[in-house]
Amino acid sequence: MAAIAASGAIIGHEWQRPFFAHFDAFLSATKSVPEIITACFGKDLGSKEMREWFDGLPEEEQARRSQFSAAFSSALNRFRNLTLSKARNISDHRMGVAPVVGEIVGMFGTYAVSATERAPTTEIRDVEPEYGWLVKPIEVRPTWTDFYIGDERLFDAAKTYLEAAQTLRQTASEIDQQFHSGKSLTDPPALESVSRVKPS
């Protein structure tokens, strides 16, 4: 591929669709961290199934889980107020896409890009028609500095979000030691195992 590119050929690379799909997956996976923590160690009453499960736990475990959630609430609220937590809600529950925008500066133009607006993959110099045979297309390449979410550079926002999730996990571990250390915890409900067809 490098040899082909060195010859001046443009190698097609549709980066925009996977870029935004992977970013949405990153948002959803990271936003799930506090939800999993709450379900496994705290008091998650977000659905009928979880409420019924919680009500069926021993009172002593219910009390510990309630104490965990109370102690965890301030860290949880800080995480939920981060830019990318809000972006995930917009993507998953409102618009279907995250509000990420980009502005790619090429050799001959500047191109806006978002989850719904595509930038060209190549560009050419604007010349008189009779000199068109001299013009070769140049690939339009984005860089990590080209993307923003709100007023914040996307890379910095993603780094902050990932670090916040790691801090949240550490905070949860410390609170777990305070309330659950050496005591049993019941796993939250899961789907019943699905029977599988045995290979012949």
ABEGO torsion letter per residue (X at the ends): XAAAAAAGBBBBBBAAAAAAAAAAAAAAAAAAAAAAAAAAABBBAABAAAAAAAAABBAAAAAAAAAAAAAAAAAAAAAAABAAAAAAAAAAAAAGBBBBBBBBBBAABBBBBBAABBBBABBBBBBBAAAAAABBBBBBBBBAAABBBEABBAAAAAAAAAAAAAAAAAAAAAAAAAAABGBBBBBBBBBBBBBBBBBX
